[in-house]
Amino acid sequence: MRITLLAATAAIALAAPAAQAATVEDKAAATLLGGAKFAKAKASLKGDYDKIIQDIITLTEIEAPPFKEDARGAAYMAMLKAEGLTDVERDEVGNVMGLRKGTGGGPLIVVTAHLDTVFPGGTNVKVRREGNGLYAPGIGDDTSSLPVLLAFIRAMNRAGYTTKADILFMGNVGEEGPGDLRGSRYLFQKGKYKDAIKYFISFEPGQPGRITNAGTGSRRYKVTFNGPGGHSMGDFGIVSPAFAMAKAMVEFGKIKAPAEPKTVYNVGILEGGTSVNSIPFATAMTIDMRSNGKPELDAEEKQFLALLQPAVDAENAARSTAKGKISYDAKLIGDRPVGTTPLDARIIKIATAVAKGSGVTPKYGAGSTDSNIPMSMGVEAVTLGSGFDTFRAHSLEEGMKMNPPEDLKNMAVGLATVLTLAEAR
Amino acid sequence: MRITLLAATAAIALAAPAAQAATVEDKAAATLLGGAKFAKAKASLKGDYDKIIQDIITLTEIEAPPFKEDARGAAYMAMLKAEGLTDVERDEVGNVMGLRKGTGGGPLIVVTAHLDTVFPGGTNVKVRREGNGLYAPGIGDDTSSLPVLLAFIRAMNRAGYTTKADILFMGNVGEEGPGDLRGSRYLFQKGKYKDAIKYFISFEPGQPGRITNAGTGSRRYKVTFNGPGGHSMGDFGIVSPAFAMAKAMVEFGKIKAPAEPKTVYNVGILEGGTSVNSIPFATAMTIDMRSNGKPELDAEEKQFLALLQPAVDAENAARSTAKGKISYDAKLIGDRPVGTTPLDARIIKIATAVAKGSGVTPKYGAGSTDSNIPMSMGVEAVTLGSGFDTFRAHSLEEGMKMNPPEDLKNMAVGLATVLTLAEAR
């Protein structure tokens, strides 16, 4: 999960309900939130709290590194099946899913959380409990959301809800960094439901009211500079990929990125060389470019790619190429599309109405999540906080606090959003 | 071992014996080489050939990474003791040595080869034999020299040589890269013989006639650039150590190094960053500067160190320092002094005379070896080839060829140099 920017102005514009008349979505949310069935649903969540925590621990302790989500996926698929979903399956890339059928004639809604964590295989994922805290790599992002979806299903069943929409509950792969959204990408580009999905809700750690309706796009490259290499003394004077790369970095650092829509760049990882007294035969930099605007991201990428050859040419001109020239290879290692779900889309209006109806101030933001894919395709999508108070995501000190009244209140907002969107009765 | 430069002009100047009258050293060498005892000494080498090879295999298979030469040192010390040397000991840093006493009143000569290899612990050092080749990491540099010194002692004993000089035979530690010549440094700065040593001969792989009479000096730094670090999107606009380092590299690449005495610089290793979408909190470059001239090396080092702060300042000016500034730390990780043994020094004249008298054309050169230390202190020192045909030093494919007639002829040149220098009778 990467949610990094809050569009505060938009939040203010829409978070001023006093002066506005109640919309159709406000009314639908109010009806849902005030219904007797929803009281039963909330009671179900409450009764499930310990089970949710136990499922979080169980799933956290099944490691799920990028591209290696299978063991956790199998466990989660069994859990989905146990909740009585139909059409439970694992797709070709490892997404696991099952349907809660609607009454017919309604849209298909995907409700998902991601299986993968950022941590490599072999990381100690044993959950440690301290007071009201639970600690383990990956426990918050996004493992803490997976059991919440199961609790939603049980709450719907116990409360006796039927929905007009079909709801596809899912644990998807490939959300984190190197996964490059491959689970979501497959779902929308190749999966069997690809043309049927009308709404997409991705649950990530965080509080309700945080409505991620914009997908920050990113392009990531690993650029390798290659040269003849040699001995620092015997071959002195020949071209060095280190100097070519340095020149490219300096020029990259001069790019003026627009502030709005926010556009950024970064040199994330540097590597190269084998020993202090060898002229490297290869050096590499791994870089990140992001924007909330597609034209801005395209323009930045173009500028970046255009500065590489001149940097290489400058080095080939500055030193001897008698033993070989410097060349470069720019490999695209990440490509997340820019996308937005407009504030007047039904999914956003419902998320807003439910938040407000629950006494939560909605805040809109941009992120880099599984929603980027549907957003970029014009499918209504949103990423919502699943409710637990989590912290230190992506660090070995990752953890979450257990505060049942607050956590349950937060979960209920997510559940009500799904129910309202699905036209539950 | 690093021997990288042949001073061809000097070689030509001195390798033209036809027009020159025989010097006192030429005469001494001729007397030694033509003596009946030397024939016996050569016969001893020949009879020892298989033992030399066996000792090379034995020692190669005892790994000796930088700073972990102890096991090999103990084995070599036992071998020195077995040859009847006196005062056999291991000094504080791990050099092992023993004396072959002279007849009295003569100088002290150190004859050494280094124990350490470049290979880390755990490298497979099992020797593989293929045809007349022996293969294992470290077998050539410098393990192949150690048993040759033992064969020298046996040859001297069997031939009945007495010497005016005392000869300290040694296996020394710390010659390779990170060792930074610590064995030789200790010997000359703190060891018990430090004020007594008049001549120093270091044997390294290579052919006789290669006379390394100049020590290339080097200064090596690992420069770490530190900054606040952050998220590539959320913290965009803050200073990055990657850009500061890039600027420093670009400026480093602009230094004009003198061609004579040869002076060079290199960016050897780049590292830094933790993930593509994190602004690094640290990046580092490991650099090498070398020269055959002390003032030139000092001047280059001064230029290098002077460009670091401006590069850091430029980055602190170019981006926001709200979360912290970039700083740098330049750590000296290698410091090998520049030194020369003049061509008219007795040790060089004798090495030259013995080479010529053996039908070998002397070639002078600069290197970065244990001789750097005595050379820098004005002690007469030279690095000579111990005789085997070795190849791919410092690579996992390192090896040596066995060609007894050639190898024995080469070893005899080294032995005759020691004997002539020691005024053997």
Interface residues (C-beta under 8 A of the other chain):
Chain A: R2 T4 L5 G177 T216 S218 R220 H231 S232 M233 G234 F236 G237 S240 A242 F243 M245 A246 K247 M249 V250 G253 A257 K262 V264 Y265 N266 V267 G268 I269 L270 E271 G272 G273 T274 S275 V276 N277 S278 I279 P280 T283 M285 T286 I287 D288 R290 A318 I333 G334 S368
Chain B: R2 T4 L5 G177 T216 S218 R220 H231 S232 M233 G234 F236 G237 S240 A242 F243 M245 A246 K247 M249 V250 G253 A257 K262 V264 Y265 N266 V267 G268 I269 L270 E271 G272 G273 T274 S275 V276 N277 S278 I279 P280 T283 M285 T286 I287 D288 R290 E315 A318 I333 G334 S368
